[in-house]
Amino acid sequence: MIGTLNAIVELVERDPAEPIDAARFAREHATTEYHVRRMFSALAGMPLSEYVRRRRMTLAAAELVRGAPSLLDVAVRYGYGSVEAFGRAFRSVHGTGPAEARGSRA
């Protein structure tokens, strides 16, 4: 079980902006998507989708603090179709908006 958890975390880390195909991952690991999602939630303490969303927002925040040229570029890179949707997701994870995070760099 831990090996499967590590494999799915590695999949997310390989390219965080890519959508996770949990059904394909499950087939490749000889199990079901239901089992993968349940196991991930039990071991990680959060659903797979929430882990992916939080990981993307963490990477996006790091880019903004480093001085990413455009909020739209960052939003699109992490799978959001608009700056508004990205801003809502960012605020729900970090408690501040992306523009404020970008302005807070030292």
C-alpha positions as CSV (number, residue, x, y, z in Angstrom):
1,M,0.0,0.0,0.0
2,I,2.7,2.5,0.9
3,G,4.5,1.7,-2.4
4,T,1.3,2.5,-4.3
5,L,0.9,5.8,-2.3
6,N,4.5,6.7,-3.1
7,A,4.0,5.9,-6.8
8,I,0.9,8.2,-7.1
9,V,2.8,11.0,-5.2
10,E,5.7,10.6,-7.7
11,L,3.1,10.8,-10.6
12,V,1.8,14.1,-9.2
13,E,5.4,15.4,-8.7
14,R,6.5,14.4,-12.1
15,D,4.3,17.0,-13.8
16,P,1.9,18.7,-11.3
17,A,0.1,20.6,-14.0
18,E,-1.0,17.4,-15.8
19,P,-4.4,15.9,-14.9
20,I,-4.1,12.7,-12.9
21,D,-5.7,9.7,-14.6
22,A,-6.5,7.7,-11.5
23,A,-8.2,4.9,-13.5
24,R,-5.1,4.4,-15.7
25,F,-2.9,4.5,-12.6
26,A,-5.1,1.8,-10.9
27,R,-5.0,-0.5,-14.0
28,E,-1.2,-0.2,-14.1
29,H,-1.0,-1.1,-10.4
30,A,-3.5,-4.0,-10.7
31,T,-6.2,-2.5,-8.6
32,T,-9.3,-0.3,-9.0
33,E,-9.6,3.4,-9.1
34,Y,-12.0,3.2,-6.1
35,H,-9.3,1.4,-4.1
36,V,-6.5,3.8,-5.1
37,R,-8.6,6.8,-4.0
38,R,-9.7,5.3,-0.8
39,M,-6.2,4.1,0.1
40,F,-4.8,7.5,-0.7
41,S,-7.4,9.3,1.5
42,A,-6.8,6.9,4.4
43,L,-3.0,7.2,4.3
44,A,-2.6,10.8,3.3
45,G,-5.5,12.2,5.4
46,M,-7.1,13.9,2.4
47,P,-8.6,13.0,-1.0
48,L,-6.3,12.7,-4.0
49,S,-7.9,15.6,-5.7
50,E,-7.3,17.8,-2.7
51,Y,-3.7,16.8,-2.5
52,V,-3.2,17.6,-6.2
53,R,-5.0,21.0,-5.8
54,R,-2.9,21.9,-2.7
55,R,0.4,20.8,-4.4
56,R,-0.4,22.9,-7.5
57,M,-1.2,25.9,-5.3
58,T,2.0,25.5,-3.4
59,L,4.1,25.4,-6.6
60,A,2.1,28.4,-8.0
61,A,2.8,30.4,-4.8
62,A,6.5,29.7,-5.1
63,E,6.5,30.9,-8.7
64,L,4.6,34.1,-7.8
65,V,7.0,34.9,-4.9
66,R,9.9,34.3,-7.2
67,G,8.4,36.9,-9.6
68,A,6.4,35.0,-12.3
69,P,5.7,37.5,-15.1
70,S,2.0,37.0,-15.3
71,L,-0.8,35.7,-13.1
72,L,-2.5,34.3,-16.2
73,D,0.6,32.3,-17.2
74,V,0.7,30.8,-13.7
75,A,-3.0,30.1,-13.7
76,V,-2.9,28.3,-17.1
77,R,0.3,26.4,-16.2
78,Y,-1.6,24.8,-13.2
79,G,-4.8,24.0,-15.1
80,Y,-7.0,27.0,-14.5
81,G,-8.9,28.6,-17.4
82,S,-9.1,32.1,-15.8
83,V,-7.3,34.3,-13.3
84,E,-10.5,34.5,-11.3
85,A,-10.8,30.7,-10.9
86,F,-7.1,30.5,-10.0
87,G,-7.5,33.4,-7.5
88,R,-10.4,31.6,-5.8
89,A,-8.5,28.3,-5.5
90,F,-5.3,30.1,-4.4
91,R,-7.2,32.1,-1.7
92,S,-8.9,29.0,-0.4
93,V,-5.5,27.2,0.1
94,H,-3.3,30.1,1.2
95,G,-5.8,32.6,2.7
96,T,-4.5,35.4,0.5
97,G,-4.9,36.2,-3.2
98,P,-2.2,35.6,-5.7
99,A,-1.5,39.3,-6.3
100,E,-0.9,39.8,-2.6
101,A,1.4,36.8,-2.5
102,R,3.3,38.1,-5.5
103,G,3.7,41.6,-3.8
104,S,4.9,40.1,-0.5
105,R,8.3,38.8,-1.9
106,A,11.3,40.2,-0.1
